[in-house]
Amino acid sequence: MTIVATYEGIVKSTLMEYASKVHPKYLKYVEGDFHKSNARISGDDLKAYSVRFGLSRWEHAEAPKNATTYHRIIAERRPVVERRFRKDMMGSYTNLFQWRNAYAHERSTSATLLDVYESHRVAQYVVGSFVKAFEEG
């Protein structure tokens, strides 16, 4: 599915841009590492990247352990997005990957184009939050 491939490209370019600001050698390392681990952009992967790349810690009483700017942005956006679309933000993001994998491996999926469209409308906020977190640092 094109949507998931687009998300992969956005995450990859975000990580590359961030790495290039740190050091050229770090960029080379990240390029090689991401090339080996292609398509690892699940919700948990995005959280792990935010920690691994050293984004600023989110210091808040309700913040989870090792929370970063990414976690804060997700926590801020989630209630607004879910109220607007009446769909779970992270669930919609995860569904797109499950449907893509089902189609890629079995050439079938239970999702309709409307399901994919509605999930994308919500899931795009996950990717947008990831990009914003790396812009803020």
PEURJO-V185586 format. One record per residue. N is the residue number from 0. SS is DSSP state (helix for helix, strand for strand, loop for the rest). Layout:
# PEURJO-V185586
N;SS / N;SS
This chain:
# PEURJO-V185586
0;loop / 1;helix / 2;helix / 3;helix / 4;helix / 5;helix / 6;helix / 7;helix / 8;helix / 9;helix / 10;helix / 11;helix / 12;helix / 13;helix / 14;helix / 15;helix / 16;helix / 17;helix / 18;helix / 19;helix / 20;helix / 21;helix / 22;loop / 23;helix / 24;helix / 25;helix / 26;helix / 27;helix / 28;helix / 29;helix / 30;helix / 31;helix / 32;helix / 33;helix / 34;helix / 35;helix / 36;loop / 37;loop / 38;loop / 39;loop / 40;loop / 41;loop / 42;helix / 43;helix / 44;helix / 45;helix / 46;helix / 47;helix / 48;helix / 49;helix / 50;helix / 51;helix / 52;loop / 53;loop / 54;loop / 55;loop / 56;strand / 57;loop / 58;loop / 59;loop / 60;loop / 61;loop / 62;loop / 63;loop / 64;loop / 65;loop / 66;loop / 67;strand / 68;helix / 69;helix / 70;helix / 71;helix / 72;helix / 73;helix / 74;helix / 75;helix / 76;helix / 77;helix / 78;helix / 79;helix / 80;helix / 81;helix / 82;helix / 83;helix / 84;helix / 85;loop / 86;loop / 87;loop / 88;helix / 89;helix / 90;helix / 91;helix / 92;helix / 93;helix / 94;helix / 95;helix / 96;helix / 97;helix / 98;helix / 99;helix / 100;helix / 101;helix / 102;helix / 103;helix / 104;helix / 105;helix / 106;loop / 107;loop / 108;loop / 109;loop / 110;loop / 111;loop / 112;helix / 113;helix / 114;helix / 115;helix / 116;helix / 117;helix / 118;helix / 119;helix / 120;helix / 121;helix / 122;helix / 123;helix / 124;helix / 125;helix / 126;helix / 127;helix / 128;helix / 129;helix / 130;helix / 131;helix / 132;helix / 133;helix / 134;helix / 135;helix / 136;loop
